[in-house]
């Protein structure tokens, strides 16, 4: 399993999930022509503050989920009846869908976690977000090994297994 995690982390490119789009939050892009009239202006101070405030709830939840996974989750061991585990599911849901919808998806998943449910594979639904090539969050790659190992095998020209 550790080898799988290492292989998935080394994956340089990850396919974009259907229905996602790339969000660009970067600073100014300077065209190569050297013409100062073609430069894209840098984001304003209010746009930067607005983006920070908009992302704050999601980032706080991600921080709390990562802390839970580092501190509390190892104390329980591998007891989750689902793949990915409930905490990994919640982390991916908040990362992909944001604080509100991600929290709702995580709460629905936790409601399924009881002794009368057999468990199984339960992936986070695809969202409307894409990451630039090579910038897919690690949690998304680790929770979807079938997609990313297949992409790596296609790039190397050999089967994934």
Secondary structure, 3 states (H helix, E strand, C coil): CHHHHHHHHHCCCCCCCCCCCECCCCCCCCCCCCCHHHCCCCCCHHHHHHHHHHHHHHHHHHHHHHHHHHHCHHHHCCCCCEECCHHHHHHHHHHHHCHHHHHHHHHHHHHHCCCCCCCEECCCCCCCCECCCCCCCHHHHHHCHHHHHHHHHHHHCCCCC
